[in-house]
């Protein structure tokens, strides 16, 4: 926060002097603190190893808060605290109080699930479907399940294993009224529509399917194996063959979901994705070596904690179905304390780990990709685009994802036709309506550094310009087509006009390909991160193409303007005036003598010019 921001915070919350005085006497013991607004409502709950130090950090003069923390502090009227015997007790109490009060400024979870059910319809030939809620009918509903993924996956699996119909036909009304569909021919449906399956036999299959859903594949395979053996002993080879095929289908379905690494047969895998506006956490759950469920969570409001720091204790506190292993993509605070808390909940060891190699790395990568794809769907972007932007922000050491990127390149032909191009990428995709072109006005000689300084100063002088919605936006990141020299030349201007903008250069190799990122004091390699490398290459190629295209266009116009000076009575200034009036060569060629005269030249000169343009 700047000095002005500190003054604004003091003006917004006149209670800060009182809060500082109260906190001066606060204990140094561990505990939990509860921030309250003027109405007495709890707006934030936190824990501390040292209550005095932690709570004082909110109210001290000159505190450098993140914007979201500053907003919370501006609403604090008073606070309460609870002293605990240890940091571990403080962690338990914090989790419990957050779930109880759901404070606005804590990171609150909003998942993509409600209650889900598996429905067995009440009709002569029942169907098995996944439903989001129970209807007031006579159908059988199995559940509720906490996630839609598990219900959809189970329904798809059971319909495949037992070859049940999934079409829209009604039975027995639709018997023999059309040809069997593709599912019948690829042996994914038994072909009820042909009218050859007795109702009692079909309902027997439905009961087997319900047992399969409720008891799981292992119990179903064991029971069907016994039935198959009895059928074979009774010489009912047709039924034995049917049961054999069904057992194989169940085993095949199970094999397709098994994870490769047996160390994670009972594990939750957590990945995150952040595009600057949306933050998603994806939890992929494995039980008995099979993919069991998947849940996605959005954050409503972030305080000073990182997403995973807040998510893990809130998600698992008080639950009785924790896995043996929780895999994270990065370390979080108090991992040992959390593992101890979860182990006590379960009465067995629960391990929290960040895998460094092997199958665990692949699983966390998959969880992250799920989170990325979830955000991509909601933001109309592809997962690759969002991953690339996030990776670029990490390489550059940025605290936030660079959602809005501007890139600049200078292009000239000797000292003539000096121009610059500005391209914009938003969430990893070109925003072409925000592109800008600059003609260099102040620099006469060929000097890339001076030209870049002119362009950046002109651009940043239009921040918050109400007449241009794109120039009005403040970019998260500026990328110059150039090295350390370009960055050092422009840095003072950015620091003066918009110090919050990150500034870097893009360095090319001898083959004109992106090689590295330039800082004010060196270079950052990007070759190890493929997604970020591809995004940078695309940005650099695009800004180069755009600036060169403008330079050639301007040069052609300048060349054509010089040709006009061959007409008696037309000098350089008048030629430029004509080009500015008609904009393009084609427009000038299409102009009648009267239109040329109207552009500010005499009738005689207009006649000579018309004859020159048309070879007369």
C-alpha distance (Angstrom), angle and dihedral (degrees) to the residues before:
residue distance angle dihedral
X1 . . .
X2 3.82 . .
X3 3.80 125.0 .
X4 3.80 88.9 -99.4
X5 3.80 90.0 53.1
X6 3.81 90.5 52.5
X7 3.80 90.5 53.0
X8 3.80 91.1 48.6
X9 3.82 90.5 51.2
X10 3.81 90.5 51.0
X11 3.80 89.9 50.9
X12 3.81 93.2 46.7
X13 3.81 94.1 51.3
X14 3.79 113.5 36.0
X15 3.81 89.1 175.9
X16 3.81 93.8 73.7
X17 3.87 95.2 96.1
X18 3.82 89.6 53.3
X19 3.81 91.6 46.6
X20 3.82 91.3 50.7
X21 3.78 91.1 50.6
X22 3.82 91.7 48.7
X23 3.79 92.9 47.8
X24 3.82 92.7 51.0
X25 3.80 88.3 73.5
X26 3.82 96.0 44.0
X27 3.81 120.0 125.6
X28 3.78 122.5 -105.5
X29 3.83 91.0 -137.2
X30 3.82 122.7 112.7
X31 3.77 117.8 -94.6
X32 3.79 149.8 115.9
X33 3.81 127.6 -74.6
X34 3.81 127.0 -156.8
X35 3.82 118.0 -155.4
X36 3.82 114.0 -150.9
X37 3.80 134.8 -165.4
X38 3.80 127.6 -136.2
X39 3.80 91.2 -83.2
X40 3.80 92.1 54.8
X41 3.79 94.5 -107.8
X42 3.81 118.8 143.1
X43 3.80 109.0 -115.2
X44 3.81 101.1 169.9
X45 3.81 137.6 16.3
X46 3.78 124.3 -165.5
X47 3.78 140.7 163.5
X48 3.78 130.3 -134.7
X49 3.77 140.3 -167.8
X50 3.82 85.8 -148.6
X51 3.81 113.4 25.4
X52 3.81 94.9 -164.9
X53 3.80 95.1 53.2
X54 3.78 95.5 42.0
X55 3.81 99.1 46.7
X56 3.82 92.1 41.4
X57 3.81 89.4 58.5
X58 3.81 90.3 67.4
X59 3.80 97.2 54.1
X60 3.81 107.4 31.6
X61 3.80 119.7 117.5
X62 3.80 113.6 -94.9
X63 3.81 94.2 15.3
X64 3.83 109.7 171.4
X65 3.81 99.4 -136.7
X66 3.76 128.6 176.2
X67 3.84 110.5 -113.5
X68 3.81 94.0 -104.8
X69 3.81 92.2 49.3
X70 3.81 90.0 48.3
X71 3.81 89.6 53.9
X72 3.79 90.1 52.7
X73 3.82 93.2 48.1
X74 3.80 90.7 49.7
X75 3.83 88.3 62.6
X76 3.82 98.9 44.7
X77 3.83 110.8 115.0
X78 3.81 96.7 166.5
X79 3.78 141.5 -24.8
X80 3.79 141.6 -141.1
X81 3.77 128.0 -151.7
X82 3.79 138.3 -160.5
X83 3.81 119.4 -152.2
X84 3.81 115.6 -141.1
X85 3.79 132.7 -167.6
X86 3.80 94.8 -118.2
X87 3.78 144.4 2.1
X88 3.80 88.2 -102.8
X89 3.83 91.3 57.9
X90 3.81 88.8 47.9
X91 3.82 89.8 54.6
X92 3.81 91.9 51.5
X93 3.79 92.6 47.0
X94 3.81 93.3 47.0
X95 3.83 92.0 52.7
X96 3.80 91.4 49.0
X97 3.82 95.2 47.0
X98 3.82 93.9 47.1
X99 3.80 90.9 53.2
X100 3.80 90.1 47.0
X101 3.82 99.8 46.7
X102 3.84 103.4 23.4
X103 3.84 94.3 -152.0
X104 3.78 117.0 -149.3
X105 3.80 96.7 -125.7
X106 3.77 97.0 47.3
X107 3.78 115.2 91.0
X108 3.78 101.1 -94.0
X109 3.77 121.0 -162.3
X110 3.75 123.3 -125.3
X111 3.77 112.5 -179.3
X112 3.78 131.0 -168.0
X113 3.78 94.9 -119.3
X114 3.75 139.9 88.2
X115 3.77 126.7 169.5
X116 3.78 114.9 -50.4
X117 3.80 132.4 -166.3
X118 3.77 140.4 -166.4
X119 3.78 109.1 -129.7
X120 3.81 127.0 -152.7
X121 3.79 103.2 -167.1
X122 3.80 122.7 -131.1
X123 3.81 101.4 -121.7
X124 3.81 136.9 108.3
X125 3.80 90.8 -91.9
X126 3.84 103.8 27.9
X127 3.81 123.7 -148.2
X128 3.80 126.1 -146.4
X129 3.81 113.9 -137.8
X130 3.81 140.8 159.9
X131 3.82 114.5 -110.8
X132 3.81 133.8 -174.4
X133 3.79 94.6 -145.4
X134 3.78 142.0 11.1
X135 3.78 118.2 -97.8
X136 3.79 124.1 -147.6
X137 3.79 95.5 -106.8
X138 3.80 140.0 104.9
X139 3.80 95.3 -95.4
X140 3.80 122.2 121.1
X141 3.83 113.7 -109.2
X142 3.80 119.9 -162.5
X143 3.78 114.9 -161.8
X144 2.95 150.0 -19.0
X145 3.79 98.8 -119.5
X146 3.80 121.2 -170.8
X147 3.78 95.9 -134.7
X148 3.77 136.0 43.0
X149 3.79 92.3 -142.3
X150 3.80 94.3 67.4
X151 3.81 93.5 47.4
X152 3.80 93.9 48.4
X153 3.81 92.4 45.4
X154 3.80 92.9 47.5
X155 3.80 93.3 48.2
X156 3.80 92.0 48.7
X157 3.80 91.2 48.2
X158 3.82 96.3 46.8
X159 3.81 92.9 46.9
X160 3.81 89.7 50.7
X161 3.80 95.9 45.1
X162 3.81 94.9 48.1
X163 3.83 94.5 34.9
X164 3.82 92.7 -125.3
X165 3.81 120.9 171.6
X166 3.83 118.0 -99.8
X167 3.82 98.3 177.6
X168 3.82 126.7 107.1
X169 3.82 96.6 -109.4
X170 3.81 119.0 122.3
X171 3.78 118.9 -132.3
X172 2.97 135.6 -110.8
X173 3.86 87.8 5.8
X174 3.84 92.3 64.5
X175 3.80 97.8 47.4
X176 3.82 111.8 138.5
X177 3.84 93.5 -9.1
X178 3.77 95.3 119.1
X179 3.75 145.0 3.6
X180 3.82 119.8 -75.8
X181 3.80 113.6 -93.5
X182 3.81 127.8 -117.9
X183 3.83 92.7 -87.7
X184 3.79 89.6 66.1
X185 3.79 92.8 52.0
X186 3.82 93.2 49.6
X187 3.84 90.0 47.4
X188 3.82 96.0 -112.1
X189 3.82 92.6 117.3
X190 3.79 130.1 40.4
X191 3.81 92.0 -137.9
X192 3.81 102.0 -112.2
X193 3.82 88.1 168.9
X194 3.82 89.9 73.3
X195 3.80 89.4 67.8
X196 3.82 94.3 -127.8
X197 3.84 98.1 112.8
X198 3.83 112.2 88.6
X199 3.79 114.5 -132.7
X200 3.81 93.9 -122.6
X201 3.81 91.8 52.9
X202 3.82 91.2 47.9
X203 3.81 92.4 50.0
X204 3.80 89.5 49.7
X205 3.82 87.9 57.7
X206 3.80 90.3 48.8
X207 3.81 90.0 54.4
X208 3.79 90.1 50.3
X209 3.80 89.1 50.3
X210 3.83 91.8 50.7
X211 3.82 89.7 50.0
X212 3.80 88.6 49.6
X213 3.82 90.8 52.6
X214 3.79 94.1 47.3
X215 3.80 101.3 39.6
X216 3.79 102.1 31.1
X217 3.77 133.7 -122.9
X218 3.83 97.8 -69.8
X219 3.80 94.3 57.4
X220 3.80 91.5 42.6
X221 3.79 92.8 51.5
X222 3.80 91.1 49.2
X223 3.82 92.5 50.0
X224 3.83 93.7 44.6
X225 3.80 90.9 48.3
X226 3.79 89.6 56.4
X227 3.83 91.1 48.2
X228 3.81 90.7 48.1
X229 3.79 91.8 52.5
X230 3.83 91.5 49.1
X231 3.80 91.1 49.0
X232 3.81 90.6 51.3
X233 3.81 91.5 49.3
X234 3.82 88.7 51.7
X235 3.81 89.6 49.9
X236 3.84 90.7 -116.2
X237 3.78 90.9 139.7
X238 3.81 95.2 163.2
X239 3.82 91.9 59.5
X240 3.81 91.3 42.2
X241 3.81 89.6 54.1
X242 3.81 91.5 49.2
X243 3.80 91.2 51.4
X244 3.81 90.7 46.0
X245 3.82 90.9 53.9
X246 3.80 90.9 46.9
X247 3.81 91.7 51.4
X248 3.80 90.2 50.5
X249 3.80 90.6 49.5
X250 3.82 90.8 52.5
X251 3.80 91.7 48.1
X252 3.80 91.2 47.5
X253 3.81 91.4 50.3
X254 3.79 89.7 50.2
X255 3.79 93.4 48.3
X256 3.80 91.7 52.8
X257 3.80 90.7 59.7
X258 3.80 99.7 43.3
X259 3.77 118.3 115.5
X260 3.76 119.4 -127.8
X261 3.82 99.9 -130.5
X262 3.80 113.8 66.2
X263 3.82 89.6 -160.5
X264 3.81 87.4 76.3
X265 3.80 101.7 44.5
X266 3.82 89.3 123.4
X267 3.80 105.7 33.9
X268 3.79 146.5 123.1
X269 3.81 115.7 -141.1
X270 3.81 117.3 -157.8
X271 3.81 126.5 -162.4
X272 3.80 132.5 171.0
X273 3.80 137.4 -153.0
X274 3.80 128.9 -170.6
X275 3.81 126.4 -177.5
X276 3.79 96.3 176.2
X277 3.81 96.0 -95.3
X278 3.79 103.8 40.6
X279 3.78 126.2 43.4
X280 3.79 118.6 -168.5
X281 3.80 130.7 -175.5
X282 3.79 117.5 -162.2
X283 3.82 122.1 -159.8
X284 3.80 116.9 -164.6
X285 3.80 113.2 -168.0
X286 3.80 126.6 -154.8
X287 3.79 122.3 -170.5
X288 3.82 124.7 179.7
X289 3.77 89.5 -5.3
X290 3.81 94.6 -56.6
X291 3.79 133.7 105.1
X292 3.78 102.9 -102.5
X293 3.80 109.1 170.4
X294 3.79 145.0 -15.3
X295 3.80 128.3 -151.9
X296 3.80 131.0 -176.2
X297 3.80 124.1 -156.6
X298 3.80 132.9 -164.0
X299 3.75 124.8 -157.0
X300 3.79 118.4 -130.5
X301 3.81 98.9 -166.4
X302 3.78 132.2 0.4
X303 3.81 122.4 -147.1
X304 3.80 123.7 -175.5
X305 3.78 95.2 -56.7
X306 3.77 125.6 92.4
X307 3.78 116.1 -111.6
X308 3.80 96.8 -107.9
X309 3.81 93.0 42.9
X310 3.80 89.1 60.5
X311 3.78 98.8 33.7
X312 3.80 102.8 55.1
X313 3.84 98.9 56.7
X314 3.81 93.2 40.4
X315 3.79 94.8 47.8
X316 3.79 97.8 47.6
X317 3.82 104.2 30.4
X318 3.81 111.4 115.7
X319 3.80 96.4 4.1
X320 3.78 123.1 129.8
X321 3.82 99.3 -160.2
X322 3.79 100.9 69.2
X323 3.83 117.4 148.1
X324 3.77 124.9 -123.8
X325 3.81 92.1 -110.3
X326 3.81 133.1 32.8
X327 3.81 112.8 -162.8
X328 3.83 118.5 -156.5
X329 3.80 129.8 -173.0
X330 3.83 91.4 -137.9
X331 3.78 138.2 12.3
X332 3.79 121.4 -87.6
X333 3.77 132.5 -160.3
X334 3.81 119.5 -83.8
X335 3.79 95.8 10.2
X336 3.80 90.9 157.8
X337 3.82 92.8 50.4
X338 3.80 91.3 48.2
X339 3.81 92.5 48.3
X340 3.81 88.7 51.4
X341 3.82 91.6 49.3
X342 3.81 93.2 48.7
X343 3.82 92.7 45.7
X344 3.80 90.3 54.4
X345 3.81 90.2 48.8
X346 3.80 92.1 53.7
X347 3.81 99.8 35.3
X348 3.82 88.5 -127.8
X349 3.77 137.1 69.9
X350 3.82 117.9 -69.4
X351 3.80 114.4 -170.6
X352 3.81 124.9 -153.6
X353 3.79 112.8 -163.1
X354 3.80 144.4 162.5
X355 3.83 106.0 -140.8
X356 3.79 116.3 -135.1
X357 3.80 100.0 -171.7
X358 3.79 144.9 -2.0
X359 3.78 128.1 32.7
X360 3.79 93.7 -20.5
X361 3.81 91.2 65.8
X362 3.80 90.4 52.5
X363 3.80 91.7 50.1
X364 3.82 94.5 50.8
X365 3.80 89.4 46.9
X366 3.80 89.6 53.3
X367 3.82 91.1 49.4
X368 3.79 90.4 51.4
X369 3.81 91.5 49.1
X370 3.81 89.1 52.6
X371 3.80 90.5 53.1
X372 3.80 91.1 46.9
X373 3.80 93.0 49.9
X374 3.80 90.8 48.9
X375 3.82 91.1 55.9
X376 3.80 91.1 41.1
X377 3.81 91.2 59.3
X378 3.81 91.5 49.3
X379 3.83 94.8 45.9
X380 3.81 98.3 40.9
X381 3.80 91.9 -116.1
X382 3.79 134.1 117.1
X383 3.76 121.5 -106.9
X384 3.83 90.7 -119.4
X385 3.79 91.6 56.7
X386 3.79 93.6 51.1
X387 3.81 93.3 44.6
X388 3.80 90.2 51.7
X389 3.82 94.1 51.4
X390 3.80 92.2 46.8
X391 3.82 91.5 48.0
X392 3.81 91.2 49.2
X393 3.81 91.2 52.7
X394 3.81 90.9 51.7
X395 3.81 93.2 49.0
X396 3.80 90.4 51.8
X397 3.81 92.3 47.0
X398 3.81 93.3 -119.8
X399 3.81 118.7 162.8
X400 3.80 91.9 -142.0
X401 3.78 134.1 37.2
X402 3.85 110.4 -92.9
X403 3.77 95.9 -121.7
X404 3.83 96.1 165.1
X405 3.84 115.1 44.0
X406 3.81 128.1 -179.9
X407 3.81 121.4 -166.6
X408 3.83 129.0 -168.2
X409 3.80 135.4 -161.4
X410 3.82 131.6 178.6
X411 3.81 117.8 -140.9
X412 3.80 129.6 -177.6
X413 3.79 143.7 154.8
X414 3.81 103.2 -131.1
X415 3.81 103.3 -55.7
X416 3.78 93.0 -34.0
X417 3.80 129.1 92.8
X418 3.82 93.9 13.6
X419 3.81 109.2 -176.1
X420 3.80 142.1 153.9
X421 3.77 131.9 -143.2
X422 3.80 127.4 -149.9
X423 3.79 120.2 -163.0
X424 3.80 126.6 -175.7
X425 3.80 129.5 -147.2
X426 3.80 118.8 -168.2
X427 3.80 117.6 -168.8
X428 3.78 90.1 -14.3
X429 3.81 96.4 -51.4
X430 3.85 130.6 100.4
X431 3.82 113.6 -100.7
X432 3.80 96.5 -157.6
X433 3.79 97.3 179.1
X434 3.81 87.7 64.0
X435 3.84 94.8 54.1
X436 3.83 115.8 119.1
X437 3.81 135.9 -164.0
X438 3.79 125.2 -150.3
X439 3.78 129.9 -162.7
X440 3.80 110.0 -151.9
X441 3.80 106.4 -117.1
X442 3.80 108.6 167.0
X443 3.81 102.2 40.5
X444 3.80 116.7 72.8
X445 3.79 101.4 173.5
X446 3.79 127.7 59.1
X447 3.82 104.8 -85.7
X448 3.82 117.4 141.3
X449 3.80 94.2 -170.0
X450 3.81 94.0 52.2
X451 3.81 91.5 44.5
X452 3.82 91.5 51.2
X453 3.82 90.3 48.7
X454 3.79 90.6 52.7
X455 3.80 93.6 48.7
X456 3.81 95.9 47.0
X457 3.82 92.5 47.3
X458 3.80 91.4 49.5
X459 3.79 91.6 47.7
X460 3.83 97.4 46.6
X461 3.80 91.4 46.9
X462 3.82 86.4 69.0
X463 3.82 97.2 57.0
X464 3.82 109.4 133.7
X465 3.81 89.7 13.6
X466 3.83 104.6 163.2
X467 3.82 91.3 -155.1
X468 3.80 95.2 60.8
X469 3.83 117.9 44.2
X470 3.82 92.7 -165.7
X471 3.79 98.7 44.2
X472 3.80 86.2 46.7
X473 3.80 91.6 63.4
X474 3.78 119.7 91.2
X475 3.81 110.8 -134.0
X476 3.79 120.3 -132.7
X477 3.79 90.8 -142.8
X478 3.81 137.7 18.9
X479 3.80 117.6 -157.7
X480 3.81 118.6 -166.8
X481 3.78 121.3 -158.0
X482 3.79 93.4 -123.2
X483 3.77 146.0 59.9
X484 3.79 139.2 -91.2
X485 3.82 92.3 -55.6
X486 3.80 92.0 59.1
X487 3.80 91.6 47.5
X488 3.81 93.2 49.9
X489 3.80 91.5 47.4
X490 3.80 93.7 52.6
X491 3.82 100.6 34.5
X492 3.85 96.1 84.5
X493 3.81 90.7 54.2
X494 3.81 92.9 49.9
X495 3.81 90.3 46.1
X496 3.80 90.0 51.7
X497 3.81 99.5 45.6
X498 3.83 106.2 24.5
X499 3.83 113.8 4.5
X500 3.82 91.5 171.5
X501 3.83 91.5 70.1
X502 3.82 116.7 95.7
X503 3.82 112.4 -130.3
X504 3.82 127.5 -158.3
X505 3.79 139.8 149.4
X506 3.81 131.8 -128.5
X507 3.81 115.0 -130.5
X508 3.81 122.3 -155.7
X509 3.79 129.8 -154.9
X510 3.81 127.1 -131.5
X511 3.80 90.0 -80.0
X512 3.81 92.4 55.0
X513 3.83 93.0 -107.1
X514 3.78 125.3 135.3
X515 3.80 108.4 -93.0
X516 3.80 108.6 165.6
X517 3.80 147.7 -18.5
X518 3.81 116.5 -97.8
X519 3.78 121.6 -140.6
X520 3.78 127.9 -177.1
X521 3.78 90.2 -89.9
X522 3.79 108.5 27.4
X523 3.78 145.1 -34.9
X524 3.81 138.0 -63.0
X525 3.79 117.9 -146.8
X526 3.80 115.8 -130.9
X527 3.79 98.8 177.8
X528 3.81 92.4 100.6
X529 3.81 94.8 60.2
X530 3.78 108.8 61.8
X531 3.81 98.3 -171.0
X532 3.82 94.2 50.3
X533 3.81 91.1 43.7
X534 3.81 91.8 53.3
X535 3.81 92.0 47.8
X536 3.83 92.2 50.4
X537 3.79 91.2 47.5
X538 3.78 90.3 51.0
X539 3.82 92.3 49.0
X540 3.81 93.0 47.2
X541 3.80 93.3 47.0
X542 3.80 91.4 47.6
X543 3.80 96.7 49.3
X544 3.81 90.9 45.9
X545 3.81 91.9 49.7
X546 3.80 91.9 47.8
X547 3.80 96.5 48.4
X548 3.82 94.3 44.2
X549 3.81 91.5 48.9
X550 3.81 89.7 53.8
X551 3.81 92.0 46.6
X552 3.82 91.7 52.7
X553 3.79 91.4 46.8
X554 3.77 91.9 50.8
X555 3.79 91.8 44.8
X556 3.80 91.7 52.1
X557 3.78 89.5 50.5
X558 3.80 91.2 48.7
X559 3.82 90.9 48.1
X560 3.79 92.2 49.5
X561 3.81 90.3 47.1
X562 3.81 89.9 54.6
X563 3.81 89.2 52.5
X564 3.81 89.1 57.6
X565 3.82 90.0 63.3
X566 3.81 87.5 73.0
X567 3.81 86.7 75.9
X568 3.81 112.5 91.6
X569 3.79 109.6 -107.7
X570 3.82 96.7 22.7
X571 3.79 119.0 106.3
X572 3.80 132.0 174.5
X573 3.79 95.0 -81.4
X574 3.79 94.6 47.9
X575 3.83 90.9 46.5
X576 3.80 90.5 53.1
X577 3.81 89.8 46.8
X578 3.79 90.6 54.3
X579 3.83 92.4 48.5
X580 3.79 91.3 49.9
X581 3.80 90.2 50.3
X582 3.81 98.0 47.6
X583 3.84 96.0 31.3
X584 3.82 95.6 -156.5
X585 3.78 139.0 44.3
X586 3.81 91.5 -121.0
X587 3.80 91.5 54.6
X588 3.80 90.9 51.3
X589 3.81 92.0 48.4
X590 3.81 90.6 50.3
X591 3.82 93.5 51.3
X592 3.82 119.3 109.6
X593 3.86 119.4 -134.3
X594 3.81 89.2 -101.7
X595 3.82 90.5 54.9
X596 3.80 91.0 49.0
X597 3.79 90.1 51.7
X598 3.81 90.1 49.0
X599 3.79 88.7 56.8
X600 3.83 89.3 71.3
X601 3.82 107.2 -85.1
X602 3.79 130.1 111.3
X603 3.77 121.9 -94.9
X604 3.84 91.5 -111.4
X605 3.80 93.0 52.2
X606 3.81 89.7 43.9
X607 3.81 90.0 54.3
X608 3.84 91.9 48.0
X609 3.80 91.1 47.9
X610 3.81 92.9 49.0
X611 3.82 90.5 50.8
X612 3.84 90.9 48.1
X613 3.79 93.0 49.8
X614 3.79 93.0 49.6
X615 3.84 98.2 39.5
X616 3.79 94.9 -114.1
